[in-house]
Every structure is written in C-alpha cells, then in structure tokens.
C-alpha cells in the first residue's frame, strides 16, 4: 500500500471515529414526548411495525417512503432500537462517502478531511437525522445521491439504475437526476452518445415510483395528485422571511455566506459545474412541496460542501490554523437547544449562535481575503 492510499484510509478511520463522537453528542429524540406527537416519525414507526404489509392507513407522502421502515421491520430488534441502530450505521457511512466524493472531484486529503468535519457539525443536515432516527429515509437518500453523482461522472449506467431504483422506495430525489443527468452530458459534450442509455437507466426507477403510488391506497388516496396539492399548499412560504433565513442561512451555517465572500470562486464553480447548479436549483424548487425547510434543501449538501472545498483549496490563506478556527465555529454552531444529548443553550441561544458564527466566519474570511489582496499588491 502506497503512503497516499494509507493516509486516505487513516483519514477515513478518523472520520468514522469523529462521526461516532458527533452521533453521541447529537443524542436521540424521545418519540413519546408530547412535543413530537404530531410529527411524521409516528407514521414511520407504524410502517415498520406492520412491515412487510403495505401502509394503507398512513397518509401520503409518508406511505410511499417504505425503504427505511421496511429495513427496520426486517431487523430482529424492537422497532425503536432498530431505527436508531440503522440510523447510526447510515450516519457512519454518509460522511465517509462525502470524503471520497470530494476526493473524486480533485480535492486533496488536507481539504477533504476538514470539509467533511464541517459537515459532521451541520445540525440540520447531519445531526437531525441522527437525533430523529425515524427519518432514516433522508440519510439513505443522501447516500444514494452521492452514488448517483458518482455513477454519472463515471458513465456507469448500471450503478445509476440500481441507486435510482432503490431511491424510489425512499424519497423522490432520483427524479431530480433526470434533467441533471442530461445537463451533465450536455456539459461534457456527450449528450448525443449518452442520452439513450441514461434514459433507459431511469426507467426502472420511474416504473417503481409509479407502481408504488398505484399499489398503496392511503386514507386520502390522492396518488400522484398529492404533489400538486402539496405545492400549492406550501408555496406561499416564499413570502416569509423565516423561510429564506432557514434555507439560505440556517441550513449551511456557519458557512452560508462563504460563497458570497468568494464570489469569483463561486462564479467559476458555476461555470464549470452547471449540472450541479441545476441540481441545487431543483432541490430549492422541491423544497416548496413541504414545510421543513432545512431538511428539504439537505440534498444540496453535496454541491455546497464541494464548493466550500474548492474555495479552501484555491485560496492560499486557508492554513491549518484557519481551518481549525472554522472547525471551532462549526462545532459552536452545532450546539442546539433540542437536537442534543446535552442541551447547553436555550432556544434563543441556538439562533444567536447561528447568526454569530455565520457573521463571525464571514468577517474573518473577509479580513483574511483583504490581507491576501494587500500582500499581492505589495508584491506587484
């Protein structure tokens, strides 16, 4: 084994260890708490307990998201224990896959590693699905998302077909990859050669997606019309400041303003990765079909953290010390009034930490950027 490969494996092991620490610190929801009596976690518990029977008494769209609950139902453990065990297993896999995803996009170990740690400190995209293990479909979908991105980049249509087909039983995420895949191949100048095999690879997932909605008769029995109803029910949220704060700031704090601070880098990223920007825009549009804003934009994590890694790799002042400060900011932002084994901040404290760490990170990087510009001018 060459030294570079050995180092990569060691860093993967470190990610698993640090993931375990964060999983412990995020804690676990109490499904019996009255505060969560109306949450959808109860539907997933019901599906798991009745598996492998189809969930005819569960409303859509939850009744269609059977992958995670069916896996739980197949495990020889009490339902709640099985949910948590499966959630931990998937939560260990996801950051390791993100690390390798970054590396496949030419991100060095020294950058991919801290960027993955930033992700571990993201309360809403990583921590929430650990704390609320009944959202196991979300974590599985994020894992499959990375697999679908990888299979597109490699032109591996068999892998894409399998990942998309499995994804059809978890959430609707694979649908976004149909236009994204076409944009990707157009961007690479391969649209003519790759369109037909790519479309064929999406057919099994589409058939399963439709068959599932025909086979499962929920109480309201809206079928595919549910999505139109959901869209018109939730789209007015775009007029709410709270919505935009949660999507643009909360979801990726404390790094939400970094793409703005490094606008030139962001523009270059957009020019060179149009398919990823199309994916991020489609994720935003899909978030209009529901109300849980941070979770609904979570699939954009792959694009966001890749952009973050690119910025860190391309800017010379991101020294180990600066990355360490950013990691402290990320960890401070992970402290939450409820998504925590040991809640150490009040509700207002969570908001204050989000705003404070986000502004602090932006100000620090603006300062370092200005200092870097001054040095460049002096050298000239």
BATIMI-437791 format. One line per 4 residues: number of its first residue (from 1); their letters; for each residue z, x, y of C-alpha. Coordinates in Angstrom, 2 decimals. Example, Ala and Ser with C-alpha at 12.3 -4.5 7.8 and 13.67 -1.06 7.14 Angstrom:
1 = as = 7.80/12.30/-4.50; 7.14/13.67/-1.06 $
//
This chain:
1 = xxxx = 0.00/0.00/0.00; -1.04/1.49/3.35; 1.52/1.71/6.20; -0.13/-1.04/8.29 $
5 = xxxx = -0.01/-3.53/5.41; 3.57/-2.55/4.62; 4.57/-3.12/8.24; 2.89/-6.54/8.24 $
9 = xxxx = 4.82/-7.54/5.10; 8.07/-6.31/6.61; 7.45/-8.34/9.75; 6.67/-11.39/7.60 $
13 = xxxx = 10.02/-10.91/5.88; 11.75/-10.62/9.25; 10.10/-13.87/10.35; 11.42/-15.61/7.23 $
17 = xxxx = 14.92/-14.28/7.95; 14.88/-15.29/11.61; 13.36/-18.67/10.71; 16.34/-19.23/8.40 $
21 = xxxx = 18.71/-18.45/11.28; 16.97/-20.91/13.61; 16.82/-23.57/10.88; 20.59/-23.24/10.51 $
25 = xxxx = 21.16/-23.43/14.28; 18.95/-26.50/14.74; 21.14/-28.40/12.30; 20.33/-31.78/10.84 $
29 = xxxx = 20.22/-35.36/12.06; 22.70/-37.93/10.73; 20.47/-40.83/9.59; 23.50/-43.13/9.60 $
33 = xxxx = 24.15/-42.59/13.32; 23.62/-45.84/15.22; 21.73/-43.95/17.95; 18.88/-43.46/15.49 $
37 = xxxx = 18.94/-46.91/13.88; 15.53/-47.82/15.34; 13.84/-44.51/14.55; 10.93/-44.29/12.11 $
41 = xxxx = 12.93/-41.99/9.81; 14.20/-45.12/8.04; 10.65/-46.09/7.11; 10.04/-42.70/5.53 $
45 = xxxx = 13.30/-42.92/3.58; 12.19/-46.32/2.31; 8.76/-44.99/1.27; 10.37/-42.07/-0.60 $
49 = xxxx = 12.82/-44.30/-2.45; 10.04/-46.64/-3.59; 7.52/-43.92/-4.47; 5.05/-43.95/-6.11 $
53 = xxxx = 4.68/-47.63/-5.16; 2.58/-48.15/-2.05; 4.71/-49.10/1.01; 3.67/-52.71/1.57 $
57 = xxxx = 6.83/-53.54/3.56; 6.53/-50.69/6.05; 4.63/-51.23/9.33; 1.65/-49.12/10.31 $
61 = xxxx = 1.05/-46.31/11.05; 4.10/-45.14/9.05; 2.92/-46.89/5.90; -0.18/-44.69/5.84 $
65 = xxxx = 1.77/-41.41/6.08; 2.81/-41.16/2.48; 2.31/-37.49/1.63; 5.74/-36.18/2.63 $
69 = xxxx = 7.77/-39.16/1.38; 5.87/-39.20/-1.94; 6.58/-35.49/-2.44; 10.25/-36.19/-1.71 $
73 = xxxx = 10.24/-39.09/-4.14; 8.93/-36.80/-6.87; 11.80/-34.32/-6.44; 14.85/-34.62/-8.75 $
77 = xxxx = 17.35/-34.82/-5.88; 18.94/-37.52/-3.73; 16.48/-38.73/-1.10; 18.15/-37.20/1.96 $
81 = xxxx = 18.74/-33.87/0.21; 15.12/-33.76/-0.94; 13.84/-34.46/2.57; 15.92/-31.63/4.00 $
85 = xxxx = 15.01/-29.21/1.24; 11.29/-29.88/1.62; 11.56/-29.65/5.41; 13.25/-26.24/5.15 $
89 = xxxx = 10.60/-24.99/2.71; 7.76/-26.05/5.03; 9.60/-24.75/8.10; 9.76/-21.30/6.48 $
93 = xxxx = 6.04/-21.32/5.64; 4.79/-22.50/9.04; 5.88/-19.54/11.24; 4.63/-17.02/8.69 $
97 = xxxx = 1.24/-18.75/8.70; 1.25/-18.73/12.50; 1.90/-14.97/12.42; -1.12/-14.41/10.16 $
101 = xxxx = -3.19/-16.89/12.18; -2.58/-14.77/15.27; -3.48/-11.60/13.35; -6.78/-13.11/12.16 $
105 = xxxx = -7.62/-13.53/15.86; -7.20/-9.79/16.51; -3.62/-9.98/17.75; -1.63/-6.82/16.99 $
109 = xxxx = 1.61/-6.91/14.99; 3.57/-5.86/18.06; 2.37/-9.01/19.84; 2.03/-11.49/16.96 $
113 = xxxx = 5.65/-10.93/15.93; 7.37/-11.80/19.23; 4.91/-14.64/19.85; 5.95/-16.15/16.51 $
117 = xxxx = 9.59/-15.79/17.53; 8.81/-17.68/20.74; 7.50/-20.48/18.54; 10.72/-20.50/16.48 $
121 = xxxx = 12.63/-21.18/19.68; 10.49/-24.20/20.56; 12.95/-27.06/20.09; 10.45/-29.91/20.21 $
125 = xxxx = 7.60/-28.50/18.14; 9.51/-26.41/15.59; 13.18/-27.35/15.85; 12.81/-31.11/15.95 $
129 = xxxx = 11.09/-31.28/12.57; 13.90/-29.21/11.06; 16.62/-31.30/12.67; 14.84/-34.54/11.68 $
133 = xxxx = 13.51/-33.64/8.21; 12.14/-37.16/7.75; 9.24/-36.08/9.99; 8.09/-33.80/7.16 $
137 = xxxx = 4.52/-35.05/7.59; 4.43/-33.39/11.01; 5.32/-29.96/9.62; 2.89/-30.35/6.72 $
141 = xxxx = 0.16/-31.34/9.20; 0.77/-28.24/11.31; 0.50/-26.07/8.19; -2.76/-27.77/7.21 $
145 = xxxx = -4.00/-27.41/10.80; -3.74/-23.62/10.54; -5.52/-23.74/7.19; -8.35/-25.82/8.69 $
149 = xxxx = -8.72/-23.43/11.63; -8.82/-20.50/9.21; -11.36/-22.17/6.92; -13.62/-22.95/9.89 $
153 = xxxx = -13.54/-19.34/11.06; -14.40/-18.13/7.54; -17.00/-20.83/6.88; -15.01/-21.80/3.78 $
157 = xxxx = -16.00/-25.45/3.44; -14.25/-25.93/0.10; -10.90/-24.90/1.62; -11.58/-27.11/4.64 $
161 = xxxx = -12.42/-30.10/2.43; -9.19/-29.70/0.44; -6.98/-29.24/3.52; -8.58/-32.19/5.31 $
165 = xxxx = -8.28/-34.43/2.25; -4.59/-33.60/1.83; -4.08/-34.07/5.57; -5.47/-37.62/5.32 $
169 = xxxx = -2.28/-38.62/3.47; 0.00/-37.14/6.15; -1.38/-37.92/9.61; -4.69/-38.50/11.36 $
173 = xxxx = -5.00/-34.90/12.55; -8.02/-33.96/10.43; -10.17/-36.41/12.43; -9.95/-34.11/15.45 $
177 = xxxx = -11.56/-31.31/13.48; -14.84/-33.17/13.03; -16.01/-32.74/16.66; -14.10/-29.43/16.91 $
181 = xxxx = -15.97/-28.00/13.92; -19.33/-28.95/15.41; -18.40/-27.32/18.73; -17.22/-24.21/16.87 $
185 = xxxx = -20.51/-23.79/15.01; -22.50/-24.51/18.18; -20.48/-21.84/19.98; -21.26/-19.36/17.20 $
189 = xxxx = -24.96/-20.27/17.18; -24.67/-21.61/13.63; -24.90/-25.36/14.24; -28.26/-25.77/12.51 $
193 = xxxx = -27.15/-23.96/9.33; -23.59/-25.25/9.09; -23.71/-28.90/10.23; -24.70/-30.47/6.92 $
197 = xxxx = -22.23/-28.59/4.67; -19.48/-29.15/7.25; -20.10/-32.91/7.43; -20.17/-33.07/3.63 $
201 = xxxx = -16.79/-31.28/3.58; -15.29/-34.01/5.80; -16.49/-36.91/3.62; -13.66/-36.84/1.01 $
205 = xxxx = -11.01/-36.92/3.75; -12.76/-39.76/5.56; -13.07/-41.82/2.38; -9.40/-41.26/1.54 $
209 = xxxx = -8.40/-42.12/5.10; -10.26/-45.44/4.95; -9.25/-46.25/1.35; -5.59/-45.73/2.18 $
213 = xxxx = -5.77/-48.26/5.00; -7.53/-50.76/2.79; -5.15/-50.31/-0.16; -1.91/-50.57/1.85 $
217 = xxxx = -1.16/-54.02/3.18; 1.58/-53.71/5.80; 3.56/-56.65/7.27; 1.38/-56.84/10.38 $
221 = xxxx = -1.74/-55.96/8.35; -3.72/-54.67/11.33; -5.52/-51.98/9.35; -7.82/-49.82/11.47 $
225 = xxxx = -7.41/-52.17/14.46; -3.86/-50.82/14.80; -5.20/-47.77/16.65; -6.84/-49.87/19.36 $
229 = xxxx = -3.63/-51.85/19.83; -1.54/-48.68/19.98; -3.85/-47.05/22.51; -3.74/-49.95/24.98 $
233 = xxxx = 0.00/-50.30/24.47; 0.78/-46.66/25.29; -2.00/-45.56/27.67; -0.12/-46.87/30.78 $
237 = xxxx = 2.33/-43.99/30.27; -0.15/-41.70/32.07; 1.20/-43.18/35.32; 4.69/-41.92/34.53 $
241 = xxxx = 6.00/-38.60/35.87; 8.19/-38.35/32.77; 5.11/-38.32/30.54; 3.47/-35.45/32.38 $
245 = xxxx = 6.71/-33.47/32.55; 7.25/-33.81/28.82; 3.64/-32.91/27.93; 2.96/-30.14/30.46 $
249 = xxxx = 6.42/-28.57/30.79; 8.84/-29.65/28.08; 6.54/-29.22/25.09; 5.97/-25.49/25.58 $
253 = xxxx = 8.87/-24.44/27.80; 9.76/-21.83/28.94; 6.15/-20.59/28.81; 4.42/-23.71/30.15 $
257 = xxxx = 3.42/-22.06/33.45; 2.23/-18.77/31.93; -1.43/-19.92/31.63; -1.36/-20.73/35.36 $
261 = xxxx = 0.27/-17.42/36.31; -2.51/-15.64/34.42; -5.34/-17.93/35.48; -8.06/-15.30/34.99 $
265 = xxxx = -6.94/-14.66/31.41; -6.82/-18.40/30.75; -10.34/-18.89/32.11; -11.63/-16.07/29.89 $
269 = xxxx = -9.88/-17.62/26.89; -11.52/-20.98/27.63; -14.96/-19.36/27.97; -14.63/-17.57/24.64 $
273 = xxxx = -12.90/-20.33/22.66; -14.46/-23.60/23.73; -13.78/-25.23/20.36; -10.05/-24.62/20.75 $
277 = xxxx = -10.04/-26.14/24.23; -11.89/-29.17/22.86; -9.18/-29.39/20.19; -6.40/-29.21/22.81 $
281 = xxxx = -8.07/-31.94/24.89; -8.44/-34.16/21.82; -4.77/-33.59/21.00; -3.89/-34.77/24.50 $
285 = xxxx = -6.07/-37.87/24.12; -4.49/-38.62/20.73; -1.05/-38.42/22.37; -1.97/-41.62/24.23 $
289 = xxxx = -1.62/-43.52/20.94; 2.16/-43.12/20.86; 5.28/-42.56/22.92; 6.93/-39.40/21.58 $
293 = xxxx = 5.09/-37.04/23.89; 6.22/-33.57/22.79; 5.68/-34.31/19.09; 2.27/-35.83/19.77 $
297 = xxxx = 0.99/-32.72/21.54; 2.54/-30.40/18.93; -0.82/-29.71/17.20; -1.88/-27.83/20.33 $
301 = xxxx = 0.70/-25.16/19.42; -1.92/-23.02/17.66; -4.07/-22.86/20.80; -1.14/-22.36/23.16 $
305 = xxxx = 0.52/-19.52/21.26; -2.81/-17.79/20.66; -3.45/-17.91/24.42; 0.08/-16.63/25.00 $
309 = xxxx = -0.51/-13.75/22.58; -3.82/-12.87/24.23; -2.15/-12.69/27.64; 0.67/-10.48/26.34 $
313 = xxxx = -1.78/-8.19/24.55; -4.10/-7.82/27.54; -1.50/-7.24/30.25; -0.01/-3.72/30.22 $
317 = xxxx = 3.37/-4.64/31.74; 4.47/-6.70/28.69; 6.63/-3.83/27.45; 9.15/-4.31/24.60 $
321 = xxxx = 11.82/-4.82/27.29; 9.83/-7.59/28.96; 9.15/-9.25/25.61; 12.88/-9.06/24.91 $
325 = xxxx = 13.67/-10.83/28.19; 11.11/-13.53/27.35; 12.72/-13.99/23.94; 16.11/-14.47/25.61 $
329 = xxxx = 14.53/-17.10/27.89; 13.01/-18.82/24.85; 16.31/-18.83/22.99; 18.20/-20.21/26.00 $
333 = xxxx = 15.61/-22.97/26.25; 16.17/-23.81/22.57; 19.75/-24.92/23.32; 19.81/-28.70/23.21 $
337 = xxxx = 22.33/-31.50/23.64; 21.45/-33.16/20.31; 18.91/-31.08/18.37; 21.51/-28.50/17.39 $
341 = xxxx = 24.14/-27.82/14.76; 26.50/-26.82/17.55; 25.54/-28.68/20.76; 26.81/-26.45/23.57 $
345 = xxxx = 25.08/-28.10/26.52; 25.25/-31.66/27.90; 22.13/-33.77/28.29; 21.69/-32.71/31.93 $
349 = xxxx = 22.21/-29.13/30.79; 19.18/-29.40/28.50; 16.97/-30.43/31.41; 18.47/-27.75/33.66 $
353 = xxxx = 17.81/-25.06/31.04; 14.22/-26.21/30.62; 13.49/-26.13/34.34; 15.50/-22.96/34.93 $
357 = xxxx = 14.00/-20.90/32.11; 10.47/-22.13/32.84; 10.70/-21.25/36.54; 12.54/-18.02/35.74 $
361 = xxxx = 9.84/-16.94/33.32; 7.07/-17.76/35.79; 8.80/-15.93/38.66; 9.47/-12.86/36.51 $
365 = xxxx = 5.85/-12.66/35.38; 4.52/-13.25/38.90; 6.70/-10.38/40.11; 5.53/-8.06/37.33 $
369 = xxxx = 1.93/-9.07/37.90; 2.16/-8.34/41.63; 3.77/-4.96/40.92; 0.97/-4.16/38.49 $
373 = xxxx = -1.63/-5.07/41.12; 0.07/-2.84/43.70; 0.01/0.12/41.31; -3.67/-0.46/40.57 $
377 = xxxx = -4.48/-0.46/44.30; -2.50/2.76/44.82; -4.46/4.48/42.04; -7.70/3.47/43.74 $
//
